[in-house]
Amino acid sequence: MTMMRFFAAARAAVGQDETPVDAATLDEALRGVAAADPERWTALQERCSYLVDGVTTRDRSTTLVGVGTVDVMPPFAGG
């Protein structure tokens, strides 16, 4: 089981700080998130970067096998 944590606009779209996911890939995990605002969440995913156990990626085919944490990082001012 992987813990997916949401920050800034991702947190607002999903409606929670974190959720456990049971998925083989990042794409599968993202598609499985039950968002409070599904339309906003879907649009936002393309602009996010992801920290998979601390390693930055945008590759949604990244495996989550053995991964403890995925941080969903939307773009934000200043960086």
PyMOL commands that place a pseudoatom at each C-alpha (Angstrom):
pseudoatom trace, name=CA, resn=MET, resi=1, chain=A, elem=C, hetatm=0, pos=[0.000, 0.000, 0.000]
pseudoatom trace, name=CA, resn=THR, resi=2, chain=A, elem=C, hetatm=0, pos=[1.280, 3.460, -0.969]
pseudoatom trace, name=CA, resn=MET, resi=3, chain=A, elem=C, hetatm=0, pos=[0.320, 6.708, 0.767]
pseudoatom trace, name=CA, resn=MET, resi=4, chain=A, elem=C, hetatm=0, pos=[-0.512, 9.465, -1.729]
pseudoatom trace, name=CA, resn=ARG, resi=5, chain=A, elem=C, hetatm=0, pos=[-0.201, 12.988, -0.289]
pseudoatom trace, name=CA, resn=PHE, resi=6, chain=A, elem=C, hetatm=0, pos=[-1.715, 16.075, -1.919]
pseudoatom trace, name=CA, resn=PHE, resi=7, chain=A, elem=C, hetatm=0, pos=[-0.440, 19.649, -1.728]
pseudoatom trace, name=CA, resn=ALA, resi=8, chain=A, elem=C, hetatm=0, pos=[-1.877, 23.082, -2.555]
pseudoatom trace, name=CA, resn=ALA, resi=9, chain=A, elem=C, hetatm=0, pos=[-4.316, 22.975, -5.530]
pseudoatom trace, name=CA, resn=ALA, resi=10, chain=A, elem=C, hetatm=0, pos=[-4.187, 19.164, -5.589]
pseudoatom trace, name=CA, resn=ARG, resi=11, chain=A, elem=C, hetatm=0, pos=[-5.376, 19.078, -1.977]
pseudoatom trace, name=CA, resn=ALA, resi=12, chain=A, elem=C, hetatm=0, pos=[-8.226, 21.443, -2.872]
pseudoatom trace, name=CA, resn=ALA, resi=13, chain=A, elem=C, hetatm=0, pos=[-9.294, 19.376, -5.896]
pseudoatom trace, name=CA, resn=VAL, resi=14, chain=A, elem=C, hetatm=0, pos=[-9.140, 16.047, -4.078]
pseudoatom trace, name=CA, resn=GLY, resi=15, chain=A, elem=C, hetatm=0, pos=[-10.595, 17.336, -0.817]
pseudoatom trace, name=CA, resn=GLN, resi=16, chain=A, elem=C, hetatm=0, pos=[-8.144, 15.593, 1.512]
pseudoatom trace, name=CA, resn=ASP, resi=17, chain=A, elem=C, hetatm=0, pos=[-4.492, 15.712, 2.568]
pseudoatom trace, name=CA, resn=GLU, resi=18, chain=A, elem=C, hetatm=0, pos=[-3.683, 12.077, 1.825]
pseudoatom trace, name=CA, resn=THR, resi=19, chain=A, elem=C, hetatm=0, pos=[-5.131, 8.725, 0.883]
pseudoatom trace, name=CA, resn=PRO, resi=20, chain=A, elem=C, hetatm=0, pos=[-3.791, 5.179, 0.709]
pseudoatom trace, name=CA, resn=VAL, resi=21, chain=A, elem=C, hetatm=0, pos=[-3.675, 3.671, -2.788]
pseudoatom trace, name=CA, resn=ASP, resi=22, chain=A, elem=C, hetatm=0, pos=[-3.180, 0.128, -3.964]
pseudoatom trace, name=CA, resn=ALA, resi=23, chain=A, elem=C, hetatm=0, pos=[-1.957, 0.471, -7.544]
pseudoatom trace, name=CA, resn=ALA, resi=24, chain=A, elem=C, hetatm=0, pos=[0.839, -0.900, -9.712]
pseudoatom trace, name=CA, resn=THR, resi=25, chain=A, elem=C, hetatm=0, pos=[1.638, 2.406, -11.464]
pseudoatom trace, name=CA, resn=LEU, resi=26, chain=A, elem=C, hetatm=0, pos=[1.380, 6.114, -10.804]
pseudoatom trace, name=CA, resn=ASP, resi=27, chain=A, elem=C, hetatm=0, pos=[-1.214, 6.453, -13.573]
pseudoatom trace, name=CA, resn=GLU, resi=28, chain=A, elem=C, hetatm=0, pos=[-3.389, 3.749, -12.060]
pseudoatom trace, name=CA, resn=ALA, resi=29, chain=A, elem=C, hetatm=0, pos=[-3.153, 5.413, -8.647]
pseudoatom trace, name=CA, resn=LEU, resi=30, chain=A, elem=C, hetatm=0, pos=[-4.051, 8.851, -10.007]
pseudoatom trace, name=CA, resn=ARG, resi=31, chain=A, elem=C, hetatm=0, pos=[-7.056, 7.496, -11.910]
pseudoatom trace, name=CA, resn=GLY, resi=32, chain=A, elem=C, hetatm=0, pos=[-8.248, 5.757, -8.747]
pseudoatom trace, name=CA, resn=VAL, resi=33, chain=A, elem=C, hetatm=0, pos=[-8.377, 8.869, -6.567]
pseudoatom trace, name=CA, resn=ALA, resi=34, chain=A, elem=C, hetatm=0, pos=[-11.947, 9.789, -5.612]
pseudoatom trace, name=CA, resn=ALA, resi=35, chain=A, elem=C, hetatm=0, pos=[-11.739, 13.585, -5.909]
pseudoatom trace, name=CA, resn=ALA, resi=36, chain=A, elem=C, hetatm=0, pos=[-14.129, 16.137, -4.463]
pseudoatom trace, name=CA, resn=ASP, resi=37, chain=A, elem=C, hetatm=0, pos=[-13.857, 18.051, -7.768]
pseudoatom trace, name=CA, resn=PRO, resi=38, chain=A, elem=C, hetatm=0, pos=[-13.191, 15.395, -10.454]
pseudoatom trace, name=CA, resn=GLU, resi=39, chain=A, elem=C, hetatm=0, pos=[-13.010, 17.827, -13.382]
pseudoatom trace, name=CA, resn=ARG, resi=40, chain=A, elem=C, hetatm=0, pos=[-10.450, 20.033, -11.651]
pseudoatom trace, name=CA, resn=TRP, resi=41, chain=A, elem=C, hetatm=0, pos=[-8.476, 16.995, -10.469]
pseudoatom trace, name=CA, resn=THR, resi=42, chain=A, elem=C, hetatm=0, pos=[-8.282, 15.532, -13.990]
pseudoatom trace, name=CA, resn=ALA, resi=43, chain=A, elem=C, hetatm=0, pos=[-7.089, 18.836, -15.499]
pseudoatom trace, name=CA, resn=LEU, resi=44, chain=A, elem=C, hetatm=0, pos=[-4.566, 19.411, -12.724]
pseudoatom trace, name=CA, resn=GLN, resi=45, chain=A, elem=C, hetatm=0, pos=[-2.833, 16.031, -13.052]
pseudoatom trace, name=CA, resn=GLU, resi=46, chain=A, elem=C, hetatm=0, pos=[-1.172, 17.013, -16.338]
pseudoatom trace, name=CA, resn=ARG, resi=47, chain=A, elem=C, hetatm=0, pos=[0.533, 20.007, -14.698]
pseudoatom trace, name=CA, resn=CYS, resi=48, chain=A, elem=C, hetatm=0, pos=[1.728, 18.245, -11.556]
pseudoatom trace, name=CA, resn=SER, resi=49, chain=A, elem=C, hetatm=0, pos=[5.069, 16.748, -10.756]
pseudoatom trace, name=CA, resn=TYR, resi=50, chain=A, elem=C, hetatm=0, pos=[5.251, 13.731, -8.493]
pseudoatom trace, name=CA, resn=LEU, resi=51, chain=A, elem=C, hetatm=0, pos=[7.730, 12.723, -5.809]
pseudoatom trace, name=CA, resn=VAL, resi=52, chain=A, elem=C, hetatm=0, pos=[7.875, 8.945, -5.670]
pseudoatom trace, name=CA, resn=ASP, resi=53, chain=A, elem=C, hetatm=0, pos=[9.698, 8.110, -2.441]
pseudoatom trace, name=CA, resn=GLY, resi=54, chain=A, elem=C, hetatm=0, pos=[11.486, 11.455, -2.831]
pseudoatom trace, name=CA, resn=VAL, resi=55, chain=A, elem=C, hetatm=0, pos=[12.405, 11.108, -6.521]
pseudoatom trace, name=CA, resn=THR, resi=56, chain=A, elem=C, hetatm=0, pos=[10.781, 13.596, -8.922]
pseudoatom trace, name=CA, resn=THR, resi=57, chain=A, elem=C, hetatm=0, pos=[8.958, 12.232, -11.958]
pseudoatom trace, name=CA, resn=ARG, resi=58, chain=A, elem=C, hetatm=0, pos=[6.294, 13.165, -14.462]
pseudoatom trace, name=CA, resn=ASP, resi=59, chain=A, elem=C, hetatm=0, pos=[6.263, 9.675, -15.978]
pseudoatom trace, name=CA, resn=ARG, resi=60, chain=A, elem=C, hetatm=0, pos=[2.877, 8.248, -15.119]
pseudoatom trace, name=CA, resn=SER, resi=61, chain=A, elem=C, hetatm=0, pos=[4.021, 4.730, -15.992]
pseudoatom trace, name=CA, resn=THR, resi=62, chain=A, elem=C, hetatm=0, pos=[6.347, 4.799, -12.953]
pseudoatom trace, name=CA, resn=THR, resi=63, chain=A, elem=C, hetatm=0, pos=[5.897, 1.659, -10.871]
pseudoatom trace, name=CA, resn=LEU, resi=64, chain=A, elem=C, hetatm=0, pos=[4.583, 1.948, -7.341]
pseudoatom trace, name=CA, resn=VAL, resi=65, chain=A, elem=C, hetatm=0, pos=[5.608, -1.574, -6.337]
pseudoatom trace, name=CA, resn=GLY, resi=66, chain=A, elem=C, hetatm=0, pos=[7.420, -1.197, -3.023]
pseudoatom trace, name=CA, resn=VAL, resi=67, chain=A, elem=C, hetatm=0, pos=[6.825, 2.575, -2.903]
pseudoatom trace, name=CA, resn=GLY, resi=68, chain=A, elem=C, hetatm=0, pos=[5.842, 4.069, 0.445]
pseudoatom trace, name=CA, resn=THR, resi=69, chain=A, elem=C, hetatm=0, pos=[4.870, 7.630, -0.490]
pseudoatom trace, name=CA, resn=VAL, resi=70, chain=A, elem=C, hetatm=0, pos=[3.849, 9.643, -3.532]
pseudoatom trace, name=CA, resn=ASP, resi=71, chain=A, elem=C, hetatm=0, pos=[3.635, 13.428, -3.156]
pseudoatom trace, name=CA, resn=VAL, resi=72, chain=A, elem=C, hetatm=0, pos=[1.429, 15.221, -5.696]
pseudoatom trace, name=CA, resn=MET, resi=73, chain=A, elem=C, hetatm=0, pos=[2.970, 18.636, -6.324]
pseudoatom trace, name=CA, resn=PRO, resi=74, chain=A, elem=C, hetatm=0, pos=[1.054, 21.094, -8.502]
pseudoatom trace, name=CA, resn=PRO, resi=75, chain=A, elem=C, hetatm=0, pos=[2.869, 24.142, -9.887]
pseudoatom trace, name=CA, resn=PHE, resi=76, chain=A, elem=C, hetatm=0, pos=[2.830, 27.083, -7.519]
pseudoatom trace, name=CA, resn=ALA, resi=77, chain=A, elem=C, hetatm=0, pos=[4.155, 30.666, -7.466]
pseudoatom trace, name=CA, resn=GLY, resi=78, chain=A, elem=C, hetatm=0, pos=[7.888, 31.106, -7.089]
pseudoatom trace, name=CA, resn=GLY, resi=79, chain=A, elem=C, hetatm=0, pos=[8.977, 27.779, -8.449]
for i in range(1, 79): cmd.bond("trace and resi %d" % i, "trace and resi %d" % (i + 1))
show_as sticks, trace
zoom trace
